[in-house]
Amino acid sequence: MAGIGGRRWWVYVGGVAVLATLSAFDPSGLRRYERLSGDVESMRRENAHLAAENARLAREVHALRSDPAAVERAVREELRYVRPGERVYVLGERGGAP
């Protein structure tokens, strides 16, 4: 009887080995899991980057709503406004007309 139980155990082990091998080579098996795991990690990095960008933009919005110096800086940099009487010196090309 001990021999039959031992054979049965090897049949189970062999069956598990065959199923594991098939899973490794099945497109929807282990390779897909590894690819999806890589996608998840990539999305986590992108989410962290976007969260940092959102935090930076929230700080900028707060500053533009409450700090007149921040508003002036934004108007000067983005809209290229100057105060009356100021002189503007263009030192190099920035990809467009000043």
C-alpha positions as CSV (number, residue, x, y, z in Angstrom):
1,M,0.0,0.0,0.0
2,A,2.9,2.4,0.7
3,G,4.0,2.1,-2.9
4,I,0.5,3.2,-4.2
5,G,0.4,6.2,-1.9
6,G,3.9,7.2,-3.0
7,R,3.0,6.9,-6.7
8,R,-0.1,9.0,-6.1
9,W,2.0,11.7,-4.5
10,W,4.3,11.8,-7.6
11,V,1.3,12.0,-9.9
12,Y,0.1,15.1,-7.9
13,V,3.6,16.7,-8.0
14,G,3.9,15.9,-11.7
15,G,0.5,17.4,-12.4
16,V,1.3,20.6,-10.5
17,A,4.6,20.8,-12.4
18,V,2.8,20.4,-15.7
19,L,0.2,23.0,-14.8
20,A,2.9,25.5,-13.6
21,T,4.8,25.0,-16.9
22,L,1.7,25.6,-19.0
23,S,0.9,28.7,-16.9
24,A,4.3,30.1,-17.5
25,F,4.0,29.8,-21.3
26,D,0.3,30.6,-21.6
27,P,-0.1,34.3,-22.8
28,S,-2.7,34.8,-20.1
29,G,-0.6,33.2,-17.4
30,L,2.6,34.2,-15.7
31,R,4.0,36.3,-18.5
32,R,0.8,38.4,-18.5
33,Y,1.0,38.8,-14.8
34,E,4.6,40.0,-15.0
35,R,3.7,42.5,-17.8
36,L,0.7,43.8,-15.8
37,S,2.8,44.1,-12.7
38,G,5.2,46.3,-14.7
39,D,2.3,48.3,-15.9
40,V,1.1,48.8,-12.4
41,E,4.5,50.0,-11.2
42,S,4.7,52.4,-14.1
43,M,1.3,53.8,-13.3
44,R,2.3,54.2,-9.6
45,R,5.3,56.2,-10.6
46,E,3.2,58.4,-13.0
47,N,0.6,58.9,-10.2
48,A,3.3,60.0,-7.8
49,H,4.6,62.4,-10.4
50,L,1.1,63.8,-11.1
51,A,0.4,64.1,-7.4
52,A,3.5,66.2,-7.0
53,E,2.5,68.3,-10.0
54,N,-1.0,68.8,-8.5
55,A,0.5,69.9,-5.2
56,R,2.7,72.4,-7.0
57,L,-0.2,73.8,-9.0
58,A,-2.3,74.0,-5.8
59,R,0.4,76.1,-4.2
60,E,0.6,78.3,-7.2
61,V,-3.2,78.8,-7.2
62,H,-3.1,79.7,-3.6
63,A,-0.3,82.2,-4.1
64,L,-2.0,83.8,-7.1
65,R,-5.2,84.2,-5.0
66,S,-3.5,85.7,-2.0
67,D,-0.1,87.2,-2.9
68,P,0.0,90.3,-5.1
69,A,3.7,89.7,-5.8
70,A,2.9,86.3,-7.2
71,V,0.3,87.8,-9.5
72,E,2.7,90.4,-10.7
73,R,5.4,87.8,-11.3
74,A,3.0,85.6,-13.3
75,V,1.8,88.5,-15.4
76,R,5.4,89.6,-16.2
77,E,6.6,86.1,-17.0
78,E,3.7,84.7,-18.9
79,L,2.2,87.8,-20.5
80,R,5.5,89.7,-20.7
81,Y,3.9,92.8,-19.3
82,V,6.2,95.7,-18.2
83,R,5.4,98.7,-16.1
84,P,5.2,102.1,-17.7
85,G,8.7,103.6,-17.9
86,E,10.5,100.3,-17.7
87,R,13.0,99.4,-20.4
88,V,13.2,95.9,-21.8
89,Y,16.4,94.5,-23.1
90,V,16.2,91.3,-25.2
91,L,19.5,89.4,-24.8
92,G,18.7,86.3,-26.9
93,E,16.0,84.5,-28.9
94,R,13.4,82.7,-26.8
95,G,11.6,81.1,-29.6
96,G,9.3,84.0,-30.4
97,A,8.9,87.7,-30.5
98,P,9.2,89.5,-27.1
